Amino acid sequence: MNPKKNKVRVALVVPHIFLHRDILPNVIFSPGILALELARGLGDYNIDVTLFTPGPVDITVPNINADMSYFDTELSGRNDGYIDLLKKHPSLFVSLARQVQSEIIAKAYSAANNGDFDLVHIYTNEEDIALPFAKLCSKPVVFTHHDPFNFLIRYKSIFPKYPELNWLSLSISQRSSMPPNTNWVGNIYHGLNPDDYQPIKNPTSDYVAYLGRIVKPKGVDLAIKALQKYNKTADKPIKLKIAGKHYSDTGKDNYWNDEILPEINDVIEYVGFIKDVKQKNDFLGNAKALIIPSTFEEPFGMVMIEALASGTPLIGLNSGAIPEVITDKTGIVVAKNESEEITIESLSSAIFMIDKIKRQDCRNDFEQRFTLERMCHDHAKVYVQLTK
């Protein structure tokens, strides 16, 4: 890109309520972290970014926020924090959040119409609010969604109505639930800063790792059963270490209490929610493999590239984008079977075979396909194309 050309002025809009410095550190929200990294990195590609978020975030680019005062007044009157209200009164929390999200989207469209921006990028899952009003914006609008397009009723009931808008996919697989005439303007895999994750020099390799939300579609119970089956015949038994958040305290999800907690012992270990990047790097980098037994159509799977950056091989089911990320040199893809027993047997067999994968090949693949630099470059290219 020619640095002498005028910069493209982009409103990067992340309307999810978790984009707030008082909330983000306490939740698992990869799209938010990615948005911050994208906003920071685009400046190297002649893109002038302003980040629109519901609450303030720690970033050096201009950051425009919604008016959170009424939301905060409600919290103060209840003597609650944001996460407290979400757990106690989820419907109320969502109602207040949707109001804030609508406001920040309206601000971005209005600013574009006033000539402050050349393009608006609506980046997270609350873009269903932004869709009907995109035609009222005088500048190009592009959308990125971070779930399967048919994952929730509120998404699948509206996304197919707007195939003519500008869409970016996270994987080719993610496109499968959108109409065939959808106007895809690019497919951009996620990326990481290579400095944040490094291979461990002498990994212990004495456990298989699971990292992510502990919910039924992520298949944590399958990982447990596969490890147990492996240990029955392995010369040297190993552990399964599970890291992530469970949701037993919400009152709606019994998965942790019914299917996971009873299996926790010296071999199946729960290590909690890992916030720190260095700790996550150590957790992944010392693992024999990362297992991704998702049964739903993963739109991408951020944890997979965190593992590759750490030099750790992958074992995953052939769900969604998992086969797009895992290559023959970086891991083993296991076919889902209608028989859970056969699926578990295949995952167990993959643990036996995973040592054939070279850890340096995992890191090399990360550096070739999944860096932050590549992600920012690809976005900048799309922005320039849409504003010509």
Backbone hydrogen bonds in HBPLUS format (Angstrom, degrees):
<---DONOR---> <-ACCEPTOR-->    atom                        ^
c    i                          cat <-CA-CA->   ^        H-A-AA   ^      H-
h    n   atom  resd res      DA  || num        DHA   H-A  angle D-A-AA Bond
n    s   type  num  typ     dist DA aas  dist angle  dist       angle   num
A0005-LYS N   A0002-ASN O   3.16 MM   3  5.78 157.4  2.22 117.0 122.8     1
A0008-VAL N   A0046-ASN O   3.31 MM  38  6.83 149.3  2.41 156.6 157.4     2
A0048-ASP N   A0008-VAL O   2.85 MM  40  5.92 162.1  1.88 146.1 152.1     3
A0118-ASP N   A0009-ARG O   2.77 MM 109  5.17 157.5  1.82 138.0 145.8     4
A0119-LEU N   A0009-ARG O   3.30 MM 110  6.62 138.6  2.48 161.1 161.6     5
A0010-VAL N   A0048-ASP O   2.84 MM  38  6.05 157.1  1.90 148.9 156.6     6
A0050-THR N   A0010-VAL O   2.97 MM  40  6.35 152.7  2.05 167.2 172.3     7
A0011-ALA N   A0119-LEU O   2.96 MM 108  6.35 165.2  1.99 158.2 162.6     8
A0121-HIS N   A0011-ALA O   2.86 MM 110  6.10 171.3  1.87 157.0 158.9     9
A0012-LEU N   A0050-THR O   2.93 MM  38  6.09 153.3  2.00 153.7 161.8    10
A0052-PHE N   A0012-LEU O   2.86 MM  40  6.04 168.9  1.87 149.8 152.8    11
A0013-VAL N   A0121-HIS O   2.78 MM 108  5.90 168.1  1.79 159.8 163.8    12
A0123-TYR N   A0013-VAL O   2.84 MM 110  5.86 179.0  1.84 169.1 169.0    13
A0014-VAL N   A0052-PHE O   2.87 MM  38  6.03 177.1  1.87 170.2 169.7    14
A0019-LEU N   A0016-HIS O   2.99 MM   3  5.93 169.7  2.00 127.6 131.0    15
A0020-HIS N   A0018-PHE O   2.79 MM   2  5.48 126.3  2.08 112.2  95.4    16
A0055-GLY N   A0019-LEU O   3.23 MM  36  6.20 160.0  2.27 156.1 153.9    17
A0023-ILE N   A0020-HIS O   2.90 MM   3  5.39 162.2  1.93 120.2 126.2    18
A0024-LEU N   A0020-HIS O   2.94 MM   4  5.86 168.8  1.95 170.5 174.3    19
A0021-ARG N   A0056-PRO O   2.79 MM  35  6.02 153.5  1.86 177.0 168.2    20
A0026-ASN N   A0023-ILE O   2.92 MM   3  5.70 157.4  1.98 130.2 137.2    21
A0027-VAL N   A0024-LEU O   3.40 MM   3  5.61 172.7  2.40 116.3 115.6    22
A0032-GLY N   A0029-PHE O   3.08 MM   3  5.62 129.5  2.35 111.5 123.3    23
A0033-ILE N   A0029-PHE O   3.40 MM   4  6.83 157.1  2.45 149.8 155.9    24
A0034-LEU N   A0030-SER O   2.91 MM   4  6.11 164.9  1.93 161.3 165.8    25
A0035-ALA N   A0031-PRO O   2.93 MM   4  6.07 152.9  2.00 142.1 149.3    26
A0036-LEU N   A0032-GLY O   3.10 MM   4  6.38 156.4  2.15 148.0 153.4    27
A0037-GLU N   A0033-ILE O   3.02 MM   4  6.30 160.9  2.06 150.7 155.8    28
A0038-LEU N   A0034-LEU O   2.81 MM   4  6.00 156.7  1.86 151.3 158.4    29
A0039-ALA N   A0035-ALA O   2.89 MM   4  6.07 162.3  1.92 148.7 153.3    30
A0040-ARG N   A0036-LEU O   3.01 MM   4  6.22 153.6  2.08 145.0 152.2    31
A0041-GLY N   A0037-GLU O   2.93 MM   4  6.06 150.0  2.02 145.5 153.7    32
A0042-LEU N   A0038-LEU O   3.05 MM   4  6.00 144.2  2.19 155.2 160.0    33
A0044-ASP N   A0041-GLY O   3.24 MM   3  6.03 159.4  2.29 120.6 124.8    34
A0045-TYR N   A0042-LEU O   2.85 MM   3  5.36 162.9  1.88 119.5 124.8    35
A0051-LEU N   A0062-PRO O   2.84 MM  11  6.15 157.3  1.89 170.3 162.9    36
A0064-ILE N   A0051-LEU O   2.88 MM  13  6.27 149.2  1.97 148.1 158.2    37
A0053-THR N   A0064-ILE O   2.99 MM  11  6.37 154.6  2.05 158.5 166.8    38
A0066-ALA N   A0054-PRO O   3.10 MM  12  4.90 150.5  2.19 115.5 124.6    39
A0072-ASP N   A0068-MET O   2.85 MM   4  6.06 163.3  1.87 159.0 164.4    40
A0073-THR N   A0069-SER O   2.84 MM   4  6.05 144.1  1.97 140.6 150.7    41
A0074-GLU N   A0070-TYR O   3.08 MM   4  6.30 154.9  2.15 142.3 147.8    42
A0075-LEU N   A0071-PHE O   3.08 MM   4  6.45 156.2  2.13 148.4 155.0    43
A0076-SER N   A0072-ASP O   2.87 MM   4  6.09 160.2  1.91 148.7 154.1    44
A0077-GLY N   A0073-THR O   2.95 MM   4  6.16 156.7  2.01 148.9 154.6    45
A0078-ARG N   A0074-GLU O   3.24 MM   4  6.42 136.1  2.45 138.8 149.4    46
A0078-ARG N   A0075-LEU O   3.13 MM   3  5.22 132.7  2.37  97.5 110.3    47
A0079-ASN N   A0075-LEU O   2.87 MM   4  5.90 113.3  2.32 139.3 157.4    48
A0080-ASP N   A0075-LEU O   3.00 MM   5  5.08 167.9  2.01 143.4 145.8    49
A0079-ASN N   A0076-SER O   3.14 MM   3  4.85 146.3  2.26  93.4 103.6    50
A0085-LEU N   A0081-GLY O   3.04 MM   4  6.29 162.9  2.07 155.6 158.8    51
A0086-LEU N   A0082-TYR O   3.01 MM   4  6.28 157.4  2.06 149.1 155.8    52
A0087-LYS N   A0083-ILE O   3.02 MM   4  6.22 154.4  2.09 147.9 153.4    53
A0088-LYS N   A0084-ASP O   2.91 MM   4  6.11 162.5  1.94 153.4 158.7    54
A0089-HIS N   A0085-LEU O   2.76 MM   4  5.46 162.8  1.79 147.2 153.4    55
A0093-PHE N   A0089-HIS O   2.98 MM   4  6.23 164.8  2.01 159.3 164.3    56
A0094-VAL N   A0090-PRO O   2.90 MM   4  6.07 163.4  1.92 150.7 154.6    57
A0095-SER N   A0091-SER O   2.97 MM   4  6.17 156.5  2.03 145.2 151.9    58
A0096-LEU N   A0092-LEU O   3.02 MM   4  6.28 165.8  2.04 156.6 159.1    59
A0097-ALA N   A0093-PHE O   2.85 MM   4  6.02 157.2  1.91 149.2 156.8    60
A0098-ARG N   A0094-VAL O   2.85 MM   4  6.01 157.0  1.90 151.1 156.0    61
A0099-GLN N   A0095-SER O   3.31 MM   4  6.56 150.1  2.40 141.7 148.6    62
A0100-VAL N   A0096-LEU O   3.20 MM   4  6.53 158.8  2.24 148.2 153.3    63
A0101-GLN N   A0097-ALA O   2.84 MM   4  6.09 159.5  1.88 154.2 160.7    64
A0102-SER N   A0098-ARG O   2.94 MM   4  6.07 157.7  1.99 145.4 150.6    65
A0103-GLU N   A0099-GLN O   3.14 MM   4  6.36 154.2  2.21 142.9 149.7    66
A0104-ILE N   A0100-VAL O   3.09 MM   4  6.41 157.4  2.14 153.2 158.0    67
A0105-ILE N   A0101-GLN O   3.12 MM   4  6.31 156.8  2.18 149.4 155.3    68
A0106-ALA N   A0102-SER O   2.99 MM   4  6.14 161.7  2.03 148.4 153.7    69
A0107-LYS N   A0103-GLU O   2.98 MM   4  6.21 152.0  2.06 145.6 153.2    70
A0108-ALA N   A0104-ILE O   3.20 MM   4  6.40 154.9  2.26 139.5 145.0    71
A0109-TYR N   A0105-ILE O   3.03 MM   4  6.35 167.0  2.05 158.3 160.8    72
A0110-SER N   A0106-ALA O   2.92 MM   4  6.01 163.6  1.95 150.0 155.2    73
A0111-ALA N   A0107-LYS O   2.95 MM   4  6.10 160.5  1.98 147.5 152.8    74
A0112-ALA N   A0108-ALA O   3.00 MM   4  6.24 155.2  2.06 148.4 155.0    75
A0113-ASN N   A0109-TYR O   2.94 MM   4  6.20 158.9  1.98 150.4 156.2    76
A0114-ASN N   A0110-SER O   2.98 MM   4  6.23 133.4  2.20 141.0 154.0    77
A0116-ASP N   A0111-ALA O   2.96 MM   5  5.43 157.7  2.01 161.3 154.0    78
A0115-GLY N   A0112-ALA O   2.97 MM   3  5.16 159.1  2.01 107.9 113.7    79
A0120-VAL N   A0140-PRO O   2.95 MM  20  6.38 162.1  1.98 158.0 163.9    80
A0142-VAL N   A0120-VAL O   2.93 MM  22  6.44 154.0  2.00 157.6 166.1    81
A0122-ILE N   A0142-VAL O   2.92 MM  20  6.27 150.7  2.01 166.0 172.5    82
A0144-THR N   A0122-ILE O   2.98 MM  22  6.39 153.8  2.05 163.0 166.3    83
A0127-GLU N   A0124-THR O   3.07 MM   3  6.10 137.4  2.26 134.3 138.1    84
A0129-ILE N   A0126-GLU O   3.20 MM   3  6.16 165.1  2.23 125.6 127.5    85
A0130-ALA N   A0127-GLU O   2.87 MM   3  4.89 120.0  2.23  97.0 113.1    86
A0131-LEU N   A0127-GLU O   3.07 MM   4  6.29 135.4  2.28 153.5 165.1    87
A0134-ALA N   A0131-LEU O   3.19 MM   3  5.40 164.7  2.22 111.1 115.8    88
A0136-LEU N   A0133-PHE O   2.95 MM   3  5.34 152.3  2.03 110.1 119.2    89
A0137-CYS N   A0134-ALA O   3.03 MM   3  5.35 160.9  2.07 109.7 115.8    90
A0143-PHE N   A0166-ASN O   2.90 MM  23  6.23 155.7  1.96 148.7 155.0    91
A0168-LEU N   A0143-PHE O   2.89 MM  25  6.04 157.2  1.94 175.3 169.0    92
A0151-PHE N   A0148-PRO O   3.12 MM   3  5.12 157.3  2.18 117.8 115.2    93
A0155-TYR N   A0152-LEU O   3.01 MM   3  5.34 140.5  2.17 106.0 117.5    94
A0156-LYS N   A0152-LEU O   2.96 MM   4  6.25 169.2  1.97 168.5 167.2    95
A0157-SER N   A0153-ILE O   3.02 MM   4  5.82 139.4  2.19 146.3 153.3    96
A0158-ILE N   A0155-TYR O   3.01 MM   3  5.62 161.5  2.04 118.2 123.9    97
A0159-PHE N   A0155-TYR O   2.97 MM   4  5.95 178.0  1.97 178.3 178.2    98
A0161-LYS N   A0158-ILE O   3.01 MM   3  5.45 151.6  2.10 114.8 123.7    99
A0162-TYR N   A0159-PHE O   3.09 MM   3  5.83 169.5  2.10 125.1 128.3   100
A0165-LEU N   A0162-TYR O   3.28 MM   3  5.82 165.4  2.30 115.7 119.7   101
A0183-ASN N   A0163-PRO O   2.77 MM  20  5.88 155.3  1.83 162.2 161.3   102
A0167-TRP N   A0183-ASN O   3.11 MM  16  6.08 159.5  2.16 161.0 158.3   103
A0185-VAL N   A0167-TRP O   2.84 MM  18  5.81 167.3  1.86 157.8 161.3   104
A0169-SER N   A0186-GLY O   3.10 MM  17  6.55 161.8  2.13 149.4 152.9   105
A0188-ILE N   A0169-SER O   2.92 MM  19  6.29 155.0  1.98 174.2 165.9   106
A0175-ARG N   A0172-ILE O   3.14 MM   3  5.57 145.8  2.26 108.6 117.6   107
A0176-SER N   A0173-SER O   3.08 MM   3  5.69 167.1  2.09 122.8 126.7   108
A0178-MET N   A0175-ARG O   3.02 MM   3  5.58 165.7  2.04 126.2 127.2   109
A0182-THR N   A0179-PRO O   3.10 MM   3  5.50 155.2  2.16 122.7 121.7   110
A0184-TRP N   A0182-THR O   3.04 MM   2  5.86 124.0  2.36 109.4  93.6   111
A0192-LEU N   A0370-PHE O   3.00 MM 178  6.47 144.5  2.13 136.8 140.8   112
A0372-LEU N   A0192-LEU O   2.66 MM 180  4.42 139.5  1.82 123.3 116.8   113
A0196-ASP N   A0193-ASN O   2.96 MM   3  5.58 156.5  2.01 121.0 127.8   114
A0205-SER N   A0286-ASN O   2.79 MM  81  5.41 138.3  1.96 139.7 152.4   115
A0239-LYS N   A0206-ASP O   3.31 MM  33  6.66 167.1  2.33 140.7 140.5   116
A0288-LYS N   A0207-TYR O   2.71 MM  81  5.63 166.7  1.73 165.1 168.4   117
A0208-VAL N   A0239-LYS O   2.82 MM  31  6.25 157.3  1.87 154.4 157.2   118
A0241-LYS N   A0208-VAL O   2.91 MM  33  6.28 161.6  1.95 163.4 169.6   119
A0209-ALA N   A0289-ALA O   2.88 MM  80  6.24 171.6  1.89 164.4 166.1   120
A0291-ILE N   A0209-ALA O   2.91 MM  82  6.18 166.5  1.93 177.3 176.5   121
A0210-TYR N   A0241-LYS O   2.92 MM  31  6.24 149.9  2.01 163.5 160.8   122
A0243-ALA N   A0210-TYR O   2.85 MM  33  6.07 159.0  1.89 150.1 157.2   123
A0212-GLY N   A0243-ALA O   3.02 MM  31  6.51 154.4  2.09 148.8 156.2   124
A0214-ILE N   A0245-LYS O   2.87 MM  31  5.81 164.0  1.90 162.4 157.0   125
A0218-LYS N   A0215-VAL O   3.01 MM   3  5.65 149.0  2.11 119.5 128.7   126
A0219-GLY N   A0216-LYS O   2.99 MM   3  5.52 164.5  2.02 119.5 124.6   127
A0295-THR N   A0217-PRO O   2.86 MM  78  5.35 159.3  1.91 148.8 155.9   128
A0222-LEU N   A0219-GLY O   3.01 MM   3  5.24 128.3  2.29 101.8 115.3   129
A0223-ALA N   A0219-GLY O   3.23 MM   4  6.67 150.3  2.33 148.0 156.0   130
A0224-ILE N   A0220-VAL O   3.05 MM   4  6.41 154.3  2.12 150.4 156.9   131
A0225-LYS N   A0221-ASP O   3.09 MM   4  6.31 165.0  2.11 147.3 150.6   132
A0226-ALA N   A0222-LEU O   2.88 MM   4  6.03 153.6  1.95 147.6 155.2   133
A0227-LEU N   A0223-ALA O   3.01 MM   4  6.16 157.5  2.06 146.8 152.2   134
A0228-GLN N   A0224-ILE O   2.98 MM   4  6.21 160.6  2.01 151.0 156.7   135
A0229-LYS N   A0225-LYS O   2.99 MM   4  6.14 152.9  2.07 141.6 148.7   136
A0230-TYR N   A0226-ALA O   2.94 MM   4  6.15 155.6  2.00 144.7 151.6   137
A0231-ASN N   A0227-LEU O   2.97 MM   4  6.21 162.9  2.00 153.0 156.5   138
A0232-LYS N   A0229-LYS O   3.23 MM   3  5.35 141.0  2.39  99.1 109.7   139
A0233-THR N   A0230-TYR O   3.22 MM   3  5.98 150.6  2.31 118.3 124.3   140
A0234-ALA N   A0230-TYR O   3.00 MM   4  5.91 132.3  2.23 149.5 163.3   141
A0240-LEU N   A0267-VAL O   3.01 MM  27  6.38 159.7  2.05 157.1 161.2   142
A0269-GLU N   A0240-LEU O   2.87 MM  29  6.18 157.8  1.92 166.0 172.0   143
A0242-ILE N   A0269-GLU O   2.76 MM  27  6.08 168.8  1.77 168.5 172.5   144
A0271-VAL N   A0242-ILE O   2.87 MM  29  5.99 164.9  1.90 155.5 160.6   145
A0244-GLY N   A0272-GLY O   2.83 MM  28  5.70 148.9  1.93 120.6 130.3   146
A0250-THR N   A0247-TYR O   3.22 MM   3  5.67 167.9  2.24 112.6 116.1   147
A0258-ASP N   A0254-ASN O   2.82 MM   4  5.81 162.7  1.85 163.3 168.4   148
A0259-GLU N   A0255-TYR O   2.89 MM   4  5.50 161.5  1.93 143.4 149.5   149
A0260-ILE N   A0256-TRP O   3.22 MM   4  4.85 140.8  2.38 115.6 125.8   150
A0261-LEU N   A0256-TRP O   2.73 MM   5  5.68 173.5  1.74 161.7 164.1   151
A0263-GLU N   A0260-ILE O   2.90 MM   3  5.51 150.7  1.98 121.4 130.5   152
A0264-ILE N   A0261-LEU O   3.12 MM   3  5.33 159.1  2.17 110.8 117.2   153
A0265-ASN N   A0268-ILE O   2.83 MM   3  5.19 155.9  1.88 135.5 143.8   154
A0280-LYS N   A0276-ASP O   2.96 MM   4  6.24 151.7  2.04 147.3 156.0   155
A0281-ASN N   A0277-VAL O   2.81 MM   4  6.05 157.2  1.86 152.6 158.7   156
A0282-ASP N   A0278-LYS O   2.99 MM   4  6.27 158.8  2.04 148.4 153.5   157
A0283-PHE N   A0279-GLN O   2.88 MM   4  6.07 157.5  1.93 145.8 152.5   158
A0284-LEU N   A0280-LYS O   2.89 MM   4  6.09 167.1  1.91 155.5 158.1   159
A0285-GLY N   A0281-ASN O   2.72 MM   4  5.62 160.3  1.76 148.1 155.1   160
A0286-ASN N   A0282-ASP O   3.13 MM   4  5.96 144.3  2.26 141.1 145.7   161
A0287-ALA N   A0284-LEU O   3.12 MM   3  5.36 155.3  2.18 108.0 115.7   162
A0290-LEU N   A0313-PRO O   2.94 MM  23  6.37 159.1  1.99 156.6 161.4   163
A0315-ILE N   A0290-LEU O   2.87 MM  25  6.17 148.8  1.97 164.9 166.0   164
A0292-ILE N   A0315-ILE O   2.68 MM  23  6.06 159.0  1.72 161.3 166.7   165
A0317-LEU N   A0292-ILE O   3.17 MM  25  6.63 152.3  2.25 151.9 149.8   166
A0298-GLU N   A0296-PHE O   2.90 MM   2  5.89 115.2  2.33 116.9 100.4   167
A0321-ALA N   A0298-GLU O   2.77 MM  23  5.64 161.1  1.81 149.6 155.5   168
A0304-MET N   A0301-GLY O   3.04 MM   3  5.76 148.4  2.14 117.9 126.1   169
A0305-ILE N   A0302-MET O   3.12 MM   3  5.73 126.0  2.42 111.7 122.8   170
A0306-GLU N   A0302-MET O   3.25 MM   4  6.60 146.4  2.37 146.8 156.5   171
A0307-ALA N   A0303-VAL O   2.99 MM   4  6.22 150.3  2.08 143.1 150.2   172
A0308-LEU N   A0304-MET O   2.99 MM   4  6.31 160.1  2.03 145.8 151.1   173
A0309-ALA N   A0305-ILE O   2.96 MM   4  5.97 158.4  2.00 137.6 143.5   174
A0310-SER N   A0306-GLU O   3.15 MM   4  6.31 133.3  2.38 131.8 143.6   175
A0310-SER N   A0307-ALA O   2.93 MM   3  4.94 127.4  2.21  96.7 111.7   176
A0312-THR N   A0307-ALA O   2.90 MM   5  5.08 170.7  1.91 142.2 139.7   177
A0311-GLY N   A0308-LEU O   2.91 MM   3  4.92 158.6  1.96 105.1 111.0   178
A0314-LEU N   A0330-THR O   3.03 MM  16  6.35 153.2  2.11 141.9 150.5   179
A0332-ILE N   A0314-LEU O   2.86 MM  18  6.34 150.6  1.95 153.1 160.0   180
A0316-GLY N   A0332-ILE O   3.07 MM  16  6.56 160.2  2.11 158.3 164.3   181
A0334-VAL N   A0316-GLY O   2.73 MM  18  5.96 165.6  1.75 154.7 159.8   182
A0319-SER N   A0317-LEU O   2.82 MM   2  5.50 140.4  1.98 100.1  90.2   183
A0318-ASN N   A0334-VAL O   2.90 MM  16  5.91 129.7  2.16 156.9 154.5   184
A0322-ILE N   A0319-SER O   3.13 MM   3  5.77 162.1  2.16 143.9 141.9   185
A0324-GLU N   A0321-ALA O   2.80 MM   3  5.05 136.2  1.99 107.8 121.9   186
A0325-VAL N   A0321-ALA O   3.16 MM   4  6.53 141.2  2.32 154.8 166.0   187
A0325-VAL N   A0322-ILE O   3.17 MM   3  5.34 131.8  2.42 100.7 112.7   188
A0326-ILE N   A0322-ILE O   3.01 MM   4  6.20 175.5  2.01 163.9 164.7   189
A0330-THR N   A0327-THR O   3.08 MM   3  5.22 149.8  2.18 103.2 112.2   190
A0331-GLY N   A0327-THR O   3.14 MM   4  6.15 128.8  2.42 157.0 164.3   191
A0343-THR N   A0339-SER O   3.15 MM   4  6.50 159.3  2.20 150.4 156.2   192
A0344-ILE N   A0340-GLU O   2.90 MM   4  6.13 162.3  1.93 155.3 159.4   193
A0345-GLU N   A0341-GLU O   2.97 MM   4  6.16 156.4  2.03 143.5 150.2   194
A0346-SER N   A0342-ILE O   2.95 MM   4  6.18 154.0  2.01 147.5 154.0   195
A0347-LEU N   A0343-THR O   2.97 MM   4  6.27 155.2  2.04 149.4 156.2   196
A0348-SER N   A0344-ILE O   2.90 MM   4  6.10 158.7  1.94 150.4 156.6   197
A0349-SER N   A0345-GLU O   2.95 MM   4  6.18 156.3  2.01 145.5 151.8   198
A0350-ALA N   A0346-SER O   3.02 MM   4  6.22 147.2  2.13 140.8 149.5   199
A0351-ILE N   A0347-LEU O   3.20 MM   4  6.58 142.6  2.35 143.0 151.7   200
A0351-ILE N   A0348-SER O   3.13 MM   3  5.28 126.7  2.42  97.9 111.0   201
A0352-PHE N   A0348-SER O   3.38 MM   4  6.84 149.8  2.48 143.9 151.2   202
A0352-PHE N   A0349-SER O   3.11 MM   3  5.18 118.7  2.50  95.7 110.3   203
A0353-MET N   A0349-SER O   3.15 MM   4  6.48 142.8  2.29 142.3 152.8   204
A0353-MET N   A0350-ALA O   3.11 MM   3  5.00 121.0  2.47  90.8 105.7   205
A0354-ILE N   A0350-ALA O   2.94 MM   4  5.87 123.0  2.28 145.9 159.0   206
A0356-LYS N   A0353-MET O   3.19 MM   3  6.16 171.8  2.20 128.2 130.7   207
A0357-ILE N   A0354-ILE O   3.05 MM   3  5.75 164.9  2.07 121.1 125.7   208
A0361-ASP N   A0358-LYS O   3.09 MM   3  5.35 127.0  2.38 101.0 114.3   209
A0362-CYS N   A0358-LYS O   3.34 MM   4  6.81 144.1  2.48 143.3 152.8   210
A0362-CYS N   A0359-ARG O   3.11 MM   3  5.14 124.0  2.43  94.6 108.7   211
A0363-ARG N   A0359-ARG O   3.20 MM   4  6.63 159.8  2.24 151.1 154.8   212
A0364-ASN N   A0360-GLN O   2.87 MM   4  6.08 160.7  1.91 149.4 155.4   213
A0365-ASP N   A0361-ASP O   2.97 MM   4  6.08 156.4  2.02 143.8 149.2   214
A0366-PHE N   A0362-CYS O   3.09 MM   4  6.37 158.2  2.14 148.4 154.2   215
A0367-GLU N   A0363-ARG O   3.00 MM   4  6.30 163.1  2.03 155.3 158.8   216
A0368-GLN N   A0364-ASN O   3.04 MM   4  6.27 138.7  2.22 142.7 153.7   217
A0369-ARG N   A0365-ASP O   2.98 MM   4  6.09 149.7  2.07 151.4 158.7   218
A0370-PHE N   A0366-PHE O   2.81 MM   4  4.96 158.6  1.85 140.8 146.8   219
A0375-MET N   A0371-THR O   3.13 MM   4  6.44 158.1  2.18 145.9 152.1   220
A0376-CYS N   A0372-LEU O   2.90 MM   4  6.13 163.9  1.93 159.2 162.2   221
A0377-HIS N   A0373-GLU O   2.96 MM   4  6.10 161.4  1.99 148.9 154.6   222
A0378-ASP N   A0374-ARG O   2.98 MM   4  6.13 160.1  2.02 149.7 154.2   223
A0379-HIS N   A0375-MET O   3.12 MM   4  6.37 155.1  2.19 145.0 151.4   224
A0380-ALA N   A0376-CYS O   2.92 MM   4  6.13 167.1  1.94 155.1 158.8   225
A0381-LYS N   A0377-HIS O   3.01 MM   4  6.22 154.6  2.08 148.0 154.7   226
A0382-VAL N   A0378-ASP O   3.22 MM   4  6.47 156.4  2.28 142.6 147.8   227
A0383-TYR N   A0379-HIS O   2.92 MM   4  6.23 163.9  1.95 158.4 162.9   228
A0384-VAL N   A0380-ALA O   3.00 MM   4  6.22 163.4  2.03 153.2 156.7   229
A0385-GLN N   A0381-LYS O   3.08 MM   4  6.28 159.0  2.12 145.5 151.4   230
A0386-LEU N   A0382-VAL O   2.95 MM   4  6.19 157.0  2.01 155.0 160.7   231
A0387-THR N   A0383-TYR O   3.15 MM   4  6.29 131.7  2.39 142.0 153.8   232
A0387-THR N   A0384-VAL O   3.28 MM   3  5.29 138.1  2.46  96.3 107.5   233
